[in-house]
Amino acid sequence: MTRPAVVFVHAPDPLTRMGGGERYALAHARAARRAGFDVHMFCVSDRTGVQEDEIGRVHRVWSPVRPFRNLMLAGHGPFLTRALRRFLRARTGPHLLHGFGASTGSLLGVAPGPGRPVARVATVWDCLYEESLAKYAG
């Protein structure tokens, strides 16, 4: 039997940058892993790849937009959304998608299709998405 999957989305790579948001996302991933879930963490990076870690699998998604922070999520968001769509298309079963901060916007465009139910959870502590749209447009 396949373990149920939890997919966390946090724009900065939580394994290379260690601020409060990253620690918070990692704590959720560790708890989900201990509870028996198949854990996947999606983040933006200067490269694409998957790394196995004690929290689960970290999926780094390449983005040409710098810097790799929540502040530029208007630029990073489409890359995260496309990566999440590809990931879910290749899988079956239910998934819980949990976005942190401004990264939550990346979940809105994810509709996996029939036989792949998805629940979305948002932990939002700022309005950086709207701010980043304005900065990105400028």
C-alpha angles and dihedrals in degrees: 000000000000117000115241111260130233117193117198122195121201118158101219115059104261092206095057103032119049112195128134095276092051092050090049093051092046091051090055091048092050092049092049091049092050089049089058102258125142098244126207123177118197120199139157121257145158088259141035122240148109122249125191110224138165088267093053129262119345111207111201112202119202116235127178090209115099140236105042097229138115088254090075097044092123085070097037097043098080091052092051092046092051091048091050091050092051091047094050094044089061094052139066133211133043122319133193112215114200120186124193125212116324090348088079089082089069090067095060095077095049114106107158099191139233117344092017107089116190131194119196127212125186128200103188125179103160144026095236092130093070091040092050092050089057094046093045091050090050 
